[in-house]
Amino acid sequence: MDLIKFGQWTGNKLLITCYEFLNWDNHVELELDSETLKVIIKKSNKR
């Protein structure tokens, strides 16, 4: 992934979106839990 955008906080969780420059259709939405420091994949359009 080439671009990482940090989104909004919902409680203790931060939304993170990652994009690929050469193919904007490929992106992944992640969620970081600030208490456990675990990252989960919310949505993936990666091909």
C-alpha positions as MATLAB code, in Angstrom:
seq = 'MDLIKFGQWTGNKLLITCYEFLNWDNHVELELDSETLKVIIKKSNKR';
ca = [
       0.000    0.000    0.000;
       1.222    3.454   -0.907;
      -1.039    5.858    0.995;
      -2.315    5.554    4.555;
      -5.119    7.821    5.807;
      -6.011    7.979    9.473;
      -9.739    8.490    9.923;
     -11.930    9.144   12.894;
     -11.888    7.728   16.385;
     -14.893    5.767   17.615;
     -14.354    5.254   21.310;
     -10.926    3.667   21.592;
     -10.803    2.512   17.938;
      -9.160    4.350   15.038;
     -10.210    3.827   11.420;
      -7.260    3.527    9.001;
      -7.614    3.339    5.208;
      -4.760    2.238    2.922;
      -4.620    2.833   -0.846;
      -2.465    1.621   -3.711;
      -1.391    4.458   -6.060;
      -1.381    2.493   -9.307;
      -4.797    0.981   -8.659;
      -7.126    3.123   -6.513;
      -9.693    0.308   -6.530;
      -7.354   -1.625   -4.232;
      -7.831   -0.380   -0.697;
      -8.066   -1.834    2.773;
      -9.896   -0.472    5.819;
      -8.331   -1.341    9.155;
      -9.329   -0.677   12.734;
      -6.771   -0.111   15.500;
      -7.859   -0.783   19.072;
      -5.785    1.614   21.202;
      -6.244   -0.454   24.372;
      -5.020   -3.798   22.989;
      -2.960   -2.391   20.051;
      -4.582   -4.992   17.793;
      -5.354   -4.183   14.160;
      -8.228   -5.900   12.392;
      -9.242   -5.779    8.725;
     -12.685   -4.181    8.427;
     -12.984   -4.258    4.623;
     -10.639   -5.303    1.828;
     -10.930   -4.634   -1.898;
      -7.399   -5.913   -2.551;
      -7.197   -7.999   -5.693;
];
